Amino acid sequence: MQFLSPRDSRLSTTTRGIPLVDGLATEDVGSQRWSPSRGDLALPALTLDEAAFGANRDLFLNWCRSAGVAVAPHAKTPMSPELARSLRAAGAWGTTVANIQQAAVLLASGERRLLLANQIGGLAAGRRLGALLSAYGDVDFHAFADSPAAVAALAEAARIAGRSELSVLVELGAGRAGARDPAAVAATIAAILSADRLVLGGVATYEGAAATSDAEATLRAIATLLERTVEAFALVRTTVPQRPLIISAGGSAYFDIVARALAPVAQADGNAIVLLRSGALFFADHGIYARAFADIDRRGGLLVDGLHHSAAKSFRPALTLWAEVLSRPEAGLAIAGFGMRDASFDQGLPLPLRVFRDGVEQQGLADQLAVTRLNDQHAFLSVAPEAALAVGDIIAFGISHPCTCLDRWRVVLGLDADGVVTRAFPTQFG
């Protein structure tokens, strides 16, 4: 599998966001001193506010420590080995991936503790995973299974990789993959115990898949799922009384509920950890996660070393989408140069934040704009009658749902506090 290395890659004129500089090495991007607000970039472009990302990282890792849980940030959000490495260096337990391809990218970049938080498929997938793991005998690797068929695939992977042990977590589920009842849990445990080269590593779930549009029903469903997870953990512990175990759950919206339910269980056990998999919250956003953080505040906010923090006020959106006004074809309408190929839209449309003209911010102008719809490469903006928006103006947009925005970009550009590009973060989506 080929992917860009931050040390030796070359950015071509076809790399979105990069000006017409052919063959520029990624490590030389920061020396160009580009600023998107001045129009230096080839728009559209996606940027990462490095200070906001760092503040989100430090807040969440401190909260994890205080709450008695660990985190393996989900790499599927940015698929940036450099960002994954930075989170681990700051104190993350390891890294989560969603499939074999993502595992290959992270292993090739040097990560050596991975949680594959998904079912991999059948025996053919097991052979692919085994071939990958055979090249990385030193990796601390954990995978999910929710059925004897899934266990058989992982046993095939362990056989081909020549591993004496492969850790398997029994996955419970609601709304997505995962064992649905005690019989399925028991059958999965029995299959792991009878398989050569596999060991019971713990239990896992994903509470976000239980969410619905009904907030109260969602909380009840999550509570039930976590109760089932605790029951399954007790069964696994009875089966392997001495083995260190993992209890894994927790995305970026309900991690506080997960910690309250599961941390006491791990603490009472004395030989287990609660491992969250949150990834999107390090980027935050102006939409789905802004709303999720407000909900966390309604549940009591974040408690770090005895001090309360507002999640909505503390997590800062780190991603900005930059685009130029291409046309003002009629009153009340502007066409901006980005579309569905550039921005997430599954959880809300981008939000105009700031407008720049010749590098100077036009105060208050963004408040008079709204994105109404997207096509593949155009955004349609409603414009208030009094708004003096002009062709060539550059608009900074906030996005909703980082996971489905980042995967549209081969390169995300880091920004410093002055809005100047400091580096390039190549992404490695399959």
C-alpha positions in Angstrom: 0.0 0.0 0.0 1.5 3.3 -1.0 1.0 6.5 1.0 2.6 9.9 1.4 5.3 10.2 4.0 5.6 13.5 5.7 9.3 13.3 5.3 9.8 12.4 1.6 6.6 13.1 -0.2 6.2 15.6 -3.0 3.1 17.7 -3.4 2.0 18.2 -7.0 0.0 20.9 -8.6 -3.0 18.5 -8.4 -3.0 18.5 -4.6 -6.0 20.6 -3.6 -5.1 23.6 -1.4 -1.5 23.8 -2.7 -0.6 26.7 -5.0 1.0 26.0 -8.4 4.4 24.8 -7.0 5.2 21.5 -8.5 7.2 19.0 -6.5 7.2 20.9 -3.2 8.2 18.6 -0.3 5.8 18.4 2.6 8.5 19.4 5.1 9.0 22.6 3.1 5.4 23.8 3.1 5.8 25.8 6.3 8.6 27.9 4.9 6.3 29.3 2.2 4.4 31.3 4.8 1.1 31.0 3.0 -2.1 32.5 4.4 -5.5 31.4 3.2 -7.1 34.7 4.1 -4.7 36.5 1.7 -5.6 34.1 -1.1 -2.2 32.4 -1.1 -3.7 28.9 -1.3 -5.3 27.2 -4.3 -8.9 27.2 -3.0 -10.8 25.4 -1.7 -8.5 24.3 1.1 -8.9 22.6 4.5 -6.8 23.8 7.4 -6.2 22.7 11.0 -5.8 25.2 13.8 -2.9 23.6 15.6 -3.5 25.5 18.8 -7.1 24.4 18.9 -6.2 20.8 18.2 -3.5 20.9 20.9 -5.9 22.4 23.4 -8.6 19.8 22.7 -6.0 17.0 23.0 -4.7 18.3 26.4 -8.2 18.8 27.8 -9.4 15.4 26.8 -6.3 13.5 27.9 -6.4 15.3 31.2 -10.1 14.4 31.6 -9.3 10.7 30.8 -6.7 10.6 33.4 -9.0 12.2 36.0 -11.9 9.9 35.0 -9.8 6.8 35.3 -10.0 5.8 31.6 -7.6 5.5 28.7 -8.0 6.4 25.0 -6.9 5.0 21.7 -8.0 7.8 19.4 -9.8 6.6 16.3 -7.5 7.2 13.3 -10.3 6.9 10.8 -11.2 10.5 11.5 -8.0 12.1 10.1 -6.1 9.1 8.8 -3.0 11.1 9.4 -0.1 9.1 10.8 1.5 12.3 12.0 -1.5 13.3 14.0 -2.0 9.8 15.4 1.6 9.8 16.5 1.2 13.2 18.2 -1.8 11.9 20.2 0.1 8.8 21.3 3.2 10.9 22.3 0.9 13.1 24.4 -0.3 10.1 26.4 -2.8 8.1 24.4 -2.8 4.4 25.0 -2.5 3.5 21.3 -4.5 4.0 18.1 -7.8 2.6 16.9 -8.5 1.7 13.3 -11.6 0.6 11.4 -10.3 -1.9 8.9 -7.2 -3.8 7.6 -6.2 -1.0 5.2 -6.1 1.5 8.0 -4.1 -0.9 10.1 -1.6 -1.2 7.3 -1.1 2.6 7.1 -0.6 3.0 10.8 1.7 0.0 11.1 3.9 1.2 8.2 4.1 4.6 10.0 5.5 3.0 13.1 2.5 2.6 15.4 2.8 -0.6 17.5 -0.3 -0.7 19.6 -3.6 -1.0 17.6 -7.2 -1.7 18.3 -9.1 -2.8 15.2 -12.6 -1.8 16.4 -14.7 -3.6 13.8 -15.5 -7.0 12.4 -13.1 -7.8 9.6 -15.3 -10.2 7.6 -14.7 -13.8 6.7 -11.7 -16.1 6.1 -10.4 -14.1 3.1 -10.2 -11.1 5.3 -8.5 -13.2 7.9 -5.9 -14.2 5.4 -5.3 -10.5 4.5 -5.0 -9.5 8.1 -2.6 -12.4 8.8 -0.4 -11.4 5.9 -0.2 -7.9 7.3 0.5 -9.0 10.8 3.2 -11.4 9.7 5.3 -8.4 8.8 4.9 -6.8 12.2 5.6 -9.4 14.9 6.1 -6.7 17.6 2.6 -5.1 17.3 0.3 -5.2 20.3 -2.9 -6.0 18.4 -6.5 -6.3 19.5 -9.5 -7.1 17.4 -13.3 -7.5 17.8 -15.5 -10.5 17.2 -19.3 -10.9 17.6 -19.8 -14.5 16.4 -18.0 -17.8 15.9 -17.6 -16.9 12.2 -15.8 -13.7 13.1 -13.6 -15.7 15.5 -12.7 -18.2 12.8 -11.5 -15.3 10.6 -9.3 -14.0 13.4 -7.9 -17.5 14.1 -7.0 -17.7 10.4 -5.2 -14.3 10.7 -3.2 -15.5 13.8 -2.3 -18.8 12.0 -1.0 -17.0 8.9 0.9 -14.4 11.0 2.5 -17.1 13.1 1.4 -15.4 16.3 1.1 -17.4 19.4 -1.5 -15.1 20.8 -4.0 -12.7 19.2 -6.2 -10.7 21.6 -9.9 -10.8 20.8 -12.6 -8.6 22.4 -16.1 -9.8 22.4 -18.2 -7.1 20.8 -21.8 -6.3 22.0 -24.0 -4.2 19.8 -27.2 -2.3 19.2 -27.9 -0.7 15.8 -24.7 -1.9 14.2 -22.4 -4.9 14.6 -22.1 -6.7 17.9 -23.6 -9.7 19.7 -27.3 -9.0 20.5 -28.0 -11.4 23.3 -26.3 -13.6 26.0 -26.4 -16.6 23.8 -24.4 -14.9 21.1 -21.9 -13.6 23.7 -21.5 -17.1 25.1 -21.0 -18.6 21.7 -18.4 -16.0 20.8 -16.5 -16.6 24.1 -16.6 -20.4 23.5 -15.3 -20.0 20.0 -12.4 -17.9 21.2 -11.5 -20.3 23.9 -11.5 -23.3 21.6 -9.5 -21.5 18.8 -5.7 -22.0 18.6 -3.7 -18.8 19.0 -6.5 -16.6 20.2 -7.0 -15.2 23.7 -9.9 -13.4 25.4 -8.8 -9.8 25.6 -12.0 -8.3 27.0 -15.3 -6.8 25.8 -16.3 -3.9 23.5 -19.2 -1.9 22.3 -20.1 1.3 20.5 -22.8 3.3 22.3 -23.2 5.8 19.4 -24.9 3.2 17.3 -27.7 3.1 19.8 -28.5 6.8 19.3 -31.8 7.9 17.8 -33.5 11.2 17.2 -35.2 10.8 20.6 -32.7 12.0 23.3 -34.4 10.3 26.2 -34.7 7.0 24.3 -31.1 7.3 23.3 -29.9 7.6 26.9 -32.0 4.6 27.9 -30.7 2.5 25.0 -27.1 3.4 25.8 -27.6 2.6 29.5 -29.0 -0.8 28.5 -26.1 -1.5 26.1 -23.6 -0.6 28.8 -25.3 -2.9 31.3 -25.1 -5.7 28.8 -21.4 -4.9 28.4 -20.7 -5.1 32.1 -22.5 -8.4 32.3 -20.4 -9.7 29.4 -17.3 -8.5 31.1 -18.1 -10.4 34.2 -18.5 -13.6 32.2 -15.2 -13.0 30.4 -13.5 -12.4 33.8 -14.9 -15.6 35.2 -13.5 -17.4 32.2 -10.0 -15.8 32.4 -9.5 -14.8 36.0 -5.9 -13.7 35.8 -5.6 -12.0 32.4 -5.4 -8.2 32.0 -8.6 -7.2 30.2 -9.9 -4.3 28.1 -13.4 -2.8 28.3 -13.7 -0.6 25.2 -16.4 1.8 24.2 -16.8 5.6 23.9 -17.0 7.7 20.8 -17.0 11.5 20.8 -20.5 12.2 21.9 -21.3 10.0 25.0 -17.9 9.4 26.4 -18.9 10.9 29.8 -21.7 8.4 30.1 -19.4 5.5 29.2 -16.8 6.6 31.8 -19.4 6.9 34.6 -20.7 3.4 33.8 -17.5 1.5 33.1 -14.7 3.1 35.1 -16.0 1.8 38.4 -16.2 -1.7 37.0 -12.6 -1.6 35.8 -11.5 -0.1 39.1 -13.2 -2.8 41.1 -11.7 -5.5 38.9 -8.2 -4.3 39.5 -6.8 -5.8 36.3 -8.7 -4.1 33.6 -8.8 -0.8 31.8 -11.6 1.2 30.1 -10.4 2.1 26.7 -12.2 4.9 24.8 -11.9 5.3 21.1 -12.9 8.9 20.7 -11.4 10.6 17.6 -13.6 13.4 16.2 -13.6 15.4 19.4 -9.9 16.3 19.0 -11.1 18.3 15.9 -14.5 19.3 17.3 -16.8 21.3 14.9 -19.5 23.9 14.5 -22.3 21.3 14.1 -22.9 17.8 15.4 -20.2 17.8 18.0 -20.9 21.4 19.1 -24.4 20.1 19.9 -23.0 16.9 21.5 -20.8 19.0 23.8 -23.8 21.2 24.8 -25.5 17.9 25.8 -22.5 16.9 27.9 -22.8 20.2 29.7 -26.4 19.5 30.4 -25.3 16.2 31.9 -22.8 18.0 34.2 -19.9 18.9 32.0 -16.3 17.7 32.4 -14.7 17.1 35.8 -10.9 17.3 35.7 -9.1 17.1 39.1 -12.2 18.3 40.9 -12.8 21.3 38.7 -15.8 21.6 36.3 -15.2 22.5 32.7 -17.8 23.3 30.1 -17.4 20.9 27.1 -19.1 23.4 24.8 -16.8 26.2 25.8 -13.6 24.2 26.2 -13.5 22.1 23.0 -12.6 24.4 20.1 -13.3 23.7 16.4 -10.0 23.1 14.7 -11.0 22.6 11.1 -11.7 25.5 8.6 -12.8 25.2 5.0 -11.6 28.1 2.9 -13.3 29.0 -0.4 -13.6 32.0 -2.8 -16.8 33.7 -4.0 -17.0 32.8 -7.7 -20.2 34.6 -8.7 -22.9 37.0 -7.6 -25.3 36.0 -10.4 -28.4 37.6 -8.8 -29.6 39.5 -5.8 -29.5 37.4 -2.7 -27.3 34.7 -4.1 -23.6 33.9 -4.2 -21.8 30.9 -5.5 -18.7 29.8 -3.6 -16.0 27.5 -5.0 -16.5 24.3 -2.9 -19.1 21.6 -2.9 -19.8 18.0 -1.8 -16.4 16.9 -3.0 -14.8 19.2 -0.4 -17.1 19.4 2.7 -19.1 17.2 4.9 -22.9 17.6 4.6 -24.4 14.5 6.2 -24.8 16.2 9.6 -25.4 19.8 8.5 -24.1 22.3 5.9 -21.0 24.4 6.4 -21.3 27.6 8.4 -19.8 30.9 7.2 -17.5 32.2 9.9 -15.4 35.1 8.5 -15.0 36.9 5.2 -11.7 38.4 3.9 -11.1 40.9 1.1 -7.5 41.4 0.1 -6.4 39.9 3.4 -8.6 42.2 5.5 -11.5 40.7 7.5 -14.9 42.2 6.6 -16.4 42.5 10.1 -20.0 41.2 10.4 -20.3 40.1 6.8 -20.3 36.4 7.6 -23.4 36.8 9.8 -25.3 37.9 6.7 -24.6 34.7 4.8 -25.9 31.1 4.9 -25.1 28.0 2.9 -28.4 26.7 1.5 -27.3 23.7 -0.6 -24.3 22.1 -2.3 -23.7 20.4 -5.6 -20.5 18.6 -6.5 -18.2 21.7 -6.7 -20.4 24.6 -5.9 -21.9 26.0 -2.7 -25.1 28.1 -2.9 -25.2 31.0 -0.4 -28.1 33.2 0.5 -26.9 36.7 1.0 -28.8 39.4 3.0 -29.9 42.4 0.8 -27.5 44.8 2.6 -24.5 42.5 2.5 -21.6 43.8 0.3 -20.3 40.4 -0.6 -18.1 40.5 -3.8 -16.6 38.2 -6.3 -13.1 37.2 -5.0 -14.0 37.5 -1.3 -12.6 34.6 0.7 -14.9 32.9 3.2 -13.8 30.8 6.1 -16.4 28.1 6.8 -16.9 25.9 9.9 -17.9 22.3 9.2 -20.1 19.7 10.9 -18.8 16.1 11.3 -15.0 16.0 10.8 -15.0 12.3 9.9 -16.8 13.0 6.6 -14.9 16.1 5.7 -11.3 15.1 6.3 -11.7 12.0 4.1 -12.1 14.3 1.1 -8.6 15.7 1.4 -5.1 14.3 0.6 -3.5 17.2 2.5 -4.7 19.2 5.5 -2.7 22.4 6.2 -1.7 23.4 9.7 -2.2 27.0 10.7 -0.6 29.0 13.5 -2.2 31.6 15.7 -1.6 34.2 13.0 -3.4 32.2 10.3 -0.2 31.3 8.5 0.4 27.7 7.2 3.0 26.0 9.3 3.0 22.5 7.8 1.2 19.9 5.7 -0.5 16.8 7.2 -0.9 14.2 4.4 -3.9 12.0 4.9 -3.9 8.3 4.0 -7.5 7.3 3.2 -7.8 4.2 1.1 
